[in-house]
Amino acid sequence: KAGVTQTPRYLIKTRGQQVTLSCSPISGHRSVSWYQQTPGQGLQFLFEYFSETQRNKGNFPGRFSGRQFSNSRSEMNVSTLELGDSALYLCASSLALAGGLSGEQFFGPGTRLTVL
Amino acid sequence: AQKITQTQPGMFVQEKEAVTLDCTYDTSDQSYGLFWYKQPSSGEMIFLIYQGSYDEQNATEGRYSLNFQKARKSANLVISASQLGDSAMYFCAMREDTLGGKLIFGQGTELSVKP
């Protein structure tokens, strides 16, 4: 069974630009979550999508947005990039079990974004 | 308030010895899950082990076991027979089931295995 895939793996952008990152979950998984990892702030939750709907959102500005497609693939978009957006962006997929539980969560390899 | 606390920023262990990585958590939810992940220098987060709050037995996965003490709100990871490839960052995380798939992470523990 293929794992979680993320594209691209590395990205270099300049301030003010926008970027779109993609995540394909494990087959059969319906929940996709996104995380930002920086040396200063650690791992922070961005948002979670389940059945094409945002189910949960972290404390990030509106420049960060996402969506999920009918095949559970997800994209996140960051507009008007700032230097502080440089980070490793990780997505995780999980089964959406009964009662809202998510079960085990598996991460992709991440996209390393550098903003110059 | 910090919900996941890992008090050991760095640890050393001799190859083939066992090591315990500490994790305490804080939640008022009755239903929650606790996770441990390994992150090598490549950056990928590798799932190691999961413990549900209602699980009566401590979780085990190969050389990994989770010492779950619910009353003390601790979920320590025990790695038996350490290997050089175990050198990495280790993160404890919690999911409160009322919040869907959102994971809250600790700051991590950097484990170095010495030959």
Chai-1 contact restraints between the chains, C-beta under 6 A:
chainA,res_idxA,chainB,res_idxB,connection_type,confidence,min_distance_angstrom,max_distance_angstrom,comment,restraint_id
A,S31,B,G101,contact,1.0,0.0,6.0,A-B,restraint_1
A,S33,B,G101,contact,1.0,0.0,6.0,A-B,restraint_2
A,G42,B,Q107,contact,1.0,0.0,6.0,A-B,restraint_3
A,L43,B,F105,contact,1.0,0.0,6.0,A-B,restraint_4
A,F45,B,K102,contact,1.0,0.0,6.0,A-B,restraint_5
A,E48,B,G100,contact,1.0,0.0,6.0,A-B,restraint_6
A,E48,B,G101,contact,1.0,0.0,6.0,A-B,restraint_7
A,E48,B,K102,contact,1.0,0.0,6.0,A-B,restraint_8
A,R55,B,G100,contact,1.0,0.0,6.0,A-B,restraint_9
A,N56,B,L99,contact,1.0,0.0,6.0,A-B,restraint_10
A,N56,B,G100,contact,1.0,0.0,6.0,A-B,restraint_11
A,N56,B,K102,contact,1.0,0.0,6.0,A-B,restraint_12
A,L88,B,G43,contact,1.0,0.0,6.0,A-B,restraint_13
A,S94,B,G101,contact,1.0,0.0,6.0,A-B,restraint_14
A,L101,B,D97,contact,1.0,0.0,6.0,A-B,restraint_15
A,S102,B,G101,contact,1.0,0.0,6.0,A-B,restraint_16
A,E104,B,Y50,contact,1.0,0.0,6.0,A-B,restraint_17
A,F106,B,F47,contact,1.0,0.0,6.0,A-B,restraint_18
A,F107,B,M45,contact,1.0,0.0,6.0,A-B,restraint_19
A,P109,B,E44,contact,1.0,0.0,6.0,A-B,restraint_20
A,G110,B,G43,contact,1.0,0.0,6.0,A-B,restraint_21
